[in-house]
Amino acid sequence: MKVLLINGSPKDKGNTFQALSEVASTLNTEGIDTEIVSIGKQAIQGCIACGMCGRLGKCTFNDDLYYKIWRSVKDGIDGLVIGSPVYYGGPNGSLCALLDRVFYSLEKMLQYKPGASVVVCRRGGASAAFDRLNKYFTIMNMPVVSSQYWNMVYGHTPGQVRNDEEGMQTMRTLGRNMAWMIKKLNIVEDGHPQNEKPTWTNFIK
């Protein structure tokens, strides 16, 4: 069993990484392998709605970062955790550009995989960013993993989140809850729900 964690901060070893590492460490203790992928500082191509992923099975913009995540998902993951710093009350825009492509092109491989988001802020905007990231899971038939509080940690300078005792405890609880959910889903014998064929509508008469 394996969980992929995406560090949506341009700082590879910053507070977002520290929070995700706490989740990963707890998952490892529970016998689940983890991989943390950082988006880094390079510019990230956003989705252009070309629809080519429906034909190719992957995004037409096959950059290294996207391919690394695509390969991890295709090789088989049992859960996904997305972490981001808070910028102007929302997640990192570069992260969202990547996630739009990842979720649109990997929909079939992500369905029914437990997902969780983690946000890090200096002071405010955490719950709005948390809500934004969770929308990726709730449109994709992905069970959302909760914790003892909303999955947020406070810190400004690198490593400061370690001083947020409640926040780090929330990360550990999240890791245990995700491990529990993955193990429970892994023993289900009757498979996933048989959903109806999607019906697409709009509001233009």
Disulfide bonds with the S-S distance in Angstrom:
none
